Amino acid sequence: MYYLGIDLGGTNIAAGILDENLKMVIKGSVPTGKEREYPEIIKDMAEHSMKLIEEAGLTVEDIKYIGIGSPGVCDRENGILLYANNIGFNNVPMASEMQKYITLPIYIDNDANCAALGESVSGAARDVSDSITITLGTGVGGGIVMNKQIFLGFNGMAGEIGHISIVLDGEECTCGKRGCWEAYASATALIRQTKKAAEENPDSEINKLVNRNLDLINAKTAFDAMRLNDEVGTKVVDQYIRYVAVGIANLIVTLQPEKVVIGGGISKEGETLLKPLRKKVNDNLYYKKDDVPQAQIVAAEIGNDAGIVGAAMLGMQGKI
Amino acid sequence: MYYLGIDLGGTNIAAGILDENLKMVIKGSVPTGKEREYPEIIKDMAEHSMKLIEEAGLTVEDIKYIGIGSPGVCDRENGILLYANNIGFNNVPMASEMQKYITLPIYIDNDANCAALGESVSGAARDVSDSITITLGTGVGGGIVMNKQIFLGFNGMAGEIGHISIVLDGEECTCGKRGCWEAYASATALIRQTKKAAEENPDSEINKLVNRNLDLINAKTAFDAMRLNDEVGTKVVDQYIRYVAVGIANLIVTLQPEKVVIGGGISKEGETLLKPLRKKVNDNLYYKKDDVPQAQIVAAEIGNDAGIVGAAMLGMQGKI
């Protein structure tokens, strides 16, 4: 038996098929074309799925179900995508629309939850039962996994950890609140922090790296400047990692997971990010004696494919 | 069969016996005398337990086990109290020491966890499976209950929610960190905030209520001034409730419990506290549409006895 997972993103519809050993036998993606109406997008999702099934030398009968990871808020029971700002979906009957083309069970969940489940099932957290996966990307996404299951909370909305408040009356967040972790620890926030430092320090390596065109600053620029021993870049990175650390420490103090997995674009910095992060998280923990083990902080292993893998596992929730 | 629960506090050793319907058949307390060595204190706990058993007309054979709720950090498996600052206990073999006097199974856990379990089993959260109980007292204590069980995390330390950071580089906390929720939302913090406002506004009702002796300010003073329509008192209460709200919103965004139960001394303000608190929590939530239900915020029902009730339920964990 095989499992098909779809990671619906603002840019691409990425999909893949996993075998019973959770090995990906085929994967591929097509553009989302998010400016289109939902029936067209979902038709493409179904056609792309059929194409992958065929290319893998399989038939629909070989596939147990299709799992879909989507940005936004889902009604899992009824397969409805309630609200997904960045693809303009509102109350979209995802499952029934897909089933117009493929008669398979359809499971849907939030994309960050799927990524967390993917890392838990076959990635960096495969050896522990409780983990939290945090993606430092355009926003700060998160998924809480307990006993190898996505933790949903009573209303299905748990794990929106990008929107815990870490700075009272702080920076404005895209969600409308102030001081959210996402407004300090996302790649978007790091770019803003880097730009501000470059404006205030026109002679820094940051400015040189982008030929003084601050619009070219990305989430890597401050790290690159730091690698050139630039004081300004080093300061930006240090402060940014501190922001990341405060949020992680809050999650650890509350939930004490065995592993915290860091994914998203910024996680590509690897130990340059993780080594100081571990120290700063530890500085923010309550009760740190040697007789109590603490959460390990590790890099995501599946990375970009975690959303597909997790989506493909959605139908197994409660059965692992 | 009966269950005996002990709530070991800095001032009193409170204990009670519950019957099979979780009804308390007897309770009583003796002073802790915390300046004494632990063997003497534990001897008193055992003797007080024996006295209650006798007074209830029971024998040791009628008691299934003894549960102990204690401040600090516990090693549940070995019945050891690893560390409890406010009673000066360090690596105290609580279970084996008790068993010198009473040959019954002994269970131990953190006192805030016991209070949360008590509210979950027979208090304000008895009708839901997932709840968080927060005690606004000398500190901010908390216990997370999932599926009617205390949620421990992989190392047994979960739920230390008084030490989530809500203000980056904020007020110093007794734990040594800065900006902890406890440093803003505890009764101790409210007293500090009230004193500061009184110093800055010598003509406020706060100053009159304590005959200008600011050392007499307690956690009720600002609320009392507010009830006299004092502007300064109203401002202090409003800001204090905002601090409480930010931490609760963080917990809801992360865990989405069905109920948040507010206990501790300050909860005696009832709806004066809860009504504005609900509004301010709602202001801090992510995604608030009518199609998704949100956590109810309610007052603790068992109050002071919750620690005894929860302790008496410790041996039932996993069996409820």
Chai-1 contact restraints between the chains, C-beta under 6 A:
chainA,res_idxA,chainB,res_idxB,connection_type,confidence,min_distance_angstrom,max_distance_angstrom,comment,restraint_id
A,V73,B,Y287,contact,1.0,0.0,6.0,A-B,restraint_1
A,D130,B,F154,contact,1.0,0.0,6.0,A-B,restraint_2
A,G153,B,L255,contact,1.0,0.0,6.0,A-B,restraint_3
A,G153,B,Q256,contact,1.0,0.0,6.0,A-B,restraint_4
A,F154,B,D130,contact,1.0,0.0,6.0,A-B,restraint_5
A,F154,B,Q256,contact,1.0,0.0,6.0,A-B,restraint_6
A,F154,B,E258,contact,1.0,0.0,6.0,A-B,restraint_7
A,N155,B,Q256,contact,1.0,0.0,6.0,A-B,restraint_8
A,N155,B,V292,contact,1.0,0.0,6.0,A-B,restraint_9
A,N155,B,P293,contact,1.0,0.0,6.0,A-B,restraint_10
A,M157,B,Q256,contact,1.0,0.0,6.0,A-B,restraint_11
A,M157,B,V292,contact,1.0,0.0,6.0,A-B,restraint_12
A,A158,B,L255,contact,1.0,0.0,6.0,A-B,restraint_13
A,A158,B,Q256,contact,1.0,0.0,6.0,A-B,restraint_14
A,E160,B,V253,contact,1.0,0.0,6.0,A-B,restraint_15
A,E160,B,Y286,contact,1.0,0.0,6.0,A-B,restraint_16
A,I161,B,T254,contact,1.0,0.0,6.0,A-B,restraint_17
A,H163,B,V253,contact,1.0,0.0,6.0,A-B,restraint_18
A,H163,B,Y286,contact,1.0,0.0,6.0,A-B,restraint_19
A,I164,B,N250,contact,1.0,0.0,6.0,A-B,restraint_20
A,I164,B,V253,contact,1.0,0.0,6.0,A-B,restraint_21
A,S165,B,V246,contact,1.0,0.0,6.0,A-B,restraint_22
A,S165,B,N250,contact,1.0,0.0,6.0,A-B,restraint_23
A,V167,B,L168,contact,1.0,0.0,6.0,A-B,restraint_24
A,L168,B,V167,contact,1.0,0.0,6.0,A-B,restraint_25
A,C175,B,Y286,contact,1.0,0.0,6.0,A-B,restraint_26
A,V246,B,S165,contact,1.0,0.0,6.0,A-B,restraint_27
A,N250,B,I164,contact,1.0,0.0,6.0,A-B,restraint_28
A,N250,B,S165,contact,1.0,0.0,6.0,A-B,restraint_29
A,V253,B,E160,contact,1.0,0.0,6.0,A-B,restraint_30
A,V253,B,H163,contact,1.0,0.0,6.0,A-B,restraint_31
A,V253,B,I164,contact,1.0,0.0,6.0,A-B,restraint_32
A,T254,B,I161,contact,1.0,0.0,6.0,A-B,restraint_33
A,L255,B,G153,contact,1.0,0.0,6.0,A-B,restraint_34
A,L255,B,A158,contact,1.0,0.0,6.0,A-B,restraint_35
A,Q256,B,G153,contact,1.0,0.0,6.0,A-B,restraint_36
A,Q256,B,F154,contact,1.0,0.0,6.0,A-B,restraint_37
A,Q256,B,N155,contact,1.0,0.0,6.0,A-B,restraint_38
A,Q256,B,M157,contact,1.0,0.0,6.0,A-B,restraint_39
A,Q256,B,A158,contact,1.0,0.0,6.0,A-B,restraint_40
A,E258,B,F154,contact,1.0,0.0,6.0,A-B,restraint_41
A,Y286,B,E160,contact,1.0,0.0,6.0,A-B,restraint_42
A,Y286,B,H163,contact,1.0,0.0,6.0,A-B,restraint_43
A,Y286,B,C175,contact,1.0,0.0,6.0,A-B,restraint_44
A,Y287,B,V73,contact,1.0,0.0,6.0,A-B,restraint_45
A,V292,B,N155,contact,1.0,0.0,6.0,A-B,restraint_46
A,V292,B,M157,contact,1.0,0.0,6.0,A-B,restraint_47
A,P293,B,N155,contact,1.0,0.0,6.0,A-B,restraint_48
